[in-house]
Amino acid sequence: MRRFDMRLPALVRLDQEHEFQTETQNVSARGVFFYLDRPLPAGTRCEVTLTFPPHITLTDAVRVRFTARVIRSESPLPSLRIGTAAMIEDYEFLRSGGGTDFLSALQQEWKSSN
């Protein structure tokens, strides 16, 4: 799948007690790559919420919540930032109205990739 380089603020929730503010590196129809301060084991389920800004949607900002599963963690350089690749299993648009062309195109791409 084509990856889109998007450095967007994101909220990653592992469970009700573990929630992290972070940023994405890229997003595709099937996955999201973000940074955390700790590695997550492959198979870990998480929830990622991010907002696609108006310059991407060409309309209003659109919030999306992904249910995802970690497929790998990587730390290429000695750093506090550990890259996490997660496969999107489901998604939910959190804002309705505005951006219908963008939402329709995105939803169609996600449906066709599953």
N, C-alpha and C positions, 0 to 999 in steps of 0.2 A: 504494500500500500504506500501511496505517496505520503511523505511526512511534510508537515508544514512547520517551519521554524517559527515558534511563537513563544516568546518569553512573557508569560501571563501569570499574575498572582493566582495562587490556587490554595485551597484548603483540602488537606488530606486527613481523612478520619479512618482510623483503624477499628475503633470501637467507641463506646460512649466516654471512655476515660482518656483516649489517646487521639489528639487532634493536633495537626501541625500546619502552620502557615508556611508556604513555600512558593516556588515558581516553576513553571514548565519550561522545558527546552524545546520540545516539539509535540505535535498532536497529529494523529492520522485518524482515518475512519475506524481503525481497529485498536488503536493504542495511544498511550500518553507516556511521555518521559518527563520525570520531575526530579527534584533534588530533596533529599532529607539529610538529617544529621546522623542517621544510623542506617545500617543495612537492614533490609527486610527479607526474610526467607522467601524463596520461590514458593508460590502457591498461596501466599498471604492475600486475603481479600481486603479491599479498601474501597473507600468512597472518595472520589475526587470532584470537588466543585470548583468551577472556574467561570469567568465571564469573558465572552468574546466581545471586544470593544467595537464601537461604531466604525472605526476605520477598517475593520475586517468584515463586519456584517453589511456595511454600507447603509445601515439604518440605525435602529436603536441597539444598545448593548443587550446581549443575550446571555443569561446564566444557564449553565448546563451542569447536571450532576451525573457523574459516571459511576457505575459499580464496576470495579475492575479487579483483576487478579495479577499479582506481581509475577513476572516471568524471569527477571534478573535484577541484580544490583551490581553496580560497578563503581570503582573509585580509581580512576586512572592516575591521579596525582595525589600526593599526600595532602589531604584537604579535609575540612569538616563536611564538605558537600559530597554526598554519595548519590550517584545517579541511580534512578529506579525506573525500570521499564515495566509498564503494566498493560495487560490486554483488557480492552473494554468489553464487558459482557452485557451491559445494559446501560441505558441513559435516560434522563428525564430533563425536559426543558422546564426551567423554574419560572420563566416569565412568558406570559402570552401577550399577544398584540405587538405590532411593529415587527419588522424584519421577516415577514412571511416568506419572501423569495429566498432569503438566506436559509431560514429554517427548513423550508421545503427541500431545497437542494441538499443541505446537510443530512436531513433525515433520510432522503432517498439514497444518498451514498452509503450511509450507515446500514440501512436495510439491505441494500444490494451486496454489501461486503459480508454479511452474516450467512 
